[in-house]
Amino acid sequence: MYNPAAFREDRPEILHGLIREARLALLVSNGAEGVPDVTHLPLTLDAERGELIGHLARANPHAAALRAAGRAIAIFRGAEAYVSPNWYPSKAEHHRVVPTWNYEAVHAEGPVEIIEDAARLHGIVSRLTEEKEAAQPRPWSVGEAPEAFVAGQLKGIVGFVLRIERLTGKRKLSQNRAAPDRDGAVAGLAASHDPRDRATAAAMRRLAEGG
């Protein structure tokens, strides 16, 4: 990922927060035909162990390819929005402005361990379910499904653990613009009817406040 110094984010607590908020990740590994294998999937972060945990359908060719590749990158995207040059006060001064796109992204790279043991697979899906069900009024648990049914479902998946060796964060949120232009971009995004734009404005404010 191209990552100029102005946009680089190295604070683990910020990067871990972006990973947890991302909802859906991209898992990317080297493919056999010269192009990457890519799967969209939710992942669980174990920050203490520095690991990402997930599973793929056994029928997904990426499951076998991941074993052969041995390494992968998990990609997480945060806030993102188009920024119009019309929002920059500097436009009225010299017109030397262009559009851009603000965004947050985290890449986690490392070796991958493939998990096929039924007990460990059960733990993987249980942990992911607990994490995602936490916001529900009455959280569902894997234990509510019949044991034989769950055992059959586990046979159809392959689990994995990605041990994070390199964590790269980028927050391109107008840090390279003068303060009036940054404020103009925040105001323009905050006035949008699109919640993604308003979320980007909020991310810009957080960054300006040191978060």
C-alpha angles and dihedrals in degrees: 000000000000103000120175115201093250091063101037117122116193104161107116094210091056093046092047089050092053091049092052093047095047096085095194127040136195115232110203129183137161113282129214095239101054097269127088124261110235132191129180110220145138117258134196119225120218098192095182093056095034093236140133116211129198148126141235133204109270088228090059107102087217089071092066093037091053090056090052094045094051093198136061145175122228113205123203125187125204130180117347135174145153114258117210120213087223087078094061116094087207089069090074090050103050111345090228093134135111136190121267142175122242119207148151123226139169127197120196115191132184150104119311129223115203115222122205102149108117095223093051091045089052089053092050096052092041093053094046091047093050090050095050096039094051093095094052119104088235109019116219118223133201088242090069091069120079111273094233091050092051091048089054092049091051090058088064097058141064119211128209143186119211110202106211111232096159126029115187123185131189127184108180098185105146095281088143093060128084115262095258091054092048090050090048091052091049091051092048094050094043090055093054123110089220111095090211090062092048090049089054091051088053091050090052091051092049091051092049089053091051099262 
